[in-house]
Amino acid sequence: MDVKGRAKRKFFTPMLVTFAVLAVMVANVSAGDIYYIDNCTILNVTGATYYLTTDIIDSSATTCMNITAENVTLDCQGHTIDGKDAP
């Protein structure tokens, strides 16, 4: 192998390894379960993202969204969570 070929290999091999490691890190950060919900519920899966798919109107639940896990995302997507008004 000539000098140019060795120089290219010395440069590209570490760069390739770096990109591979970064790809694995990004995959691990963005990994997580996805749930679509349409009513009051317990959000109990660590790292999960929950998407509200409809408005929750006049809910009689004392606690509508009970988040019991870590690193949970609740995306209401512009929907409303509304309880019953007290008499």
N, C-alpha and C positions, 0 to 999 in steps of 0.2 A: 504494500500500500504506500502511495506517495505521501509527501508531507502535507499537501492540501487535503487529501482524504482523511488523514489522521486529525488534522485541525478541525475539519467539519464535524467529525465524529465526536471529538472532545467537546465541541460546542453544543451540538444537537442532542446528545444523549442526556446530559443533565437537564436541559430545557424540556425534553420530552418527559422525563421523570417528574419534573416540577409540575407540568400541566396535568399529568395523571393524578398526582397527589391533590392538586387543587380541585379537579373534577370529582374526586371521591369526597372531599370535604364539602363541596357545594351540594352534592347529592345527599349527604347526611344531614346537612342543615335544613334543606327544604323537604326532607322526607317527613311524612306524617299522614295520619289518617284524615280523610275528609268525610264529613257527615252533613246531610241536608236535613234540616229540622223544620217543623211547621207548627210546633206547640211547645208549651212549657216543659222543661226536661232537666235532667241532671247531665252536666257536661263533665264526664269523668275519665276521659282518655287523654293521658299526658301527650302533649305535642300535637294534638288534633286541631283541626280547623272545622268549625261548625258554621254552616251557612243557613240563615233564616230565609225560608222560601215564600213566606206570606206574612201579613200582619197578624199579630195576636191581639185581639180586641176584647175588652171586658173579661179578662181572665180572672177566675176566682181563686187562683193559686196564691198562697201566701208568699212563696218564693217562686218566681217564674223560671229564671235561669240560675240554677245552683251549680256554680263552678267549683268542683272538688279536686281537680287535677292541676298539675303545673303546666305552664307554657301553652295555655289554651287560647285560641283565637275565636272570638264570636263575631262574625261578619253579618250584620243585620241587612246588608244590601239595600238600605233605604227604607226597610220595613219598620213598623211601629210595634212596640211592646207596651200594651196598655192594660191596666187592671180596672176592676169595677170601682166606681167612686163610692166612698163611704157615705152612708145615709146621714 
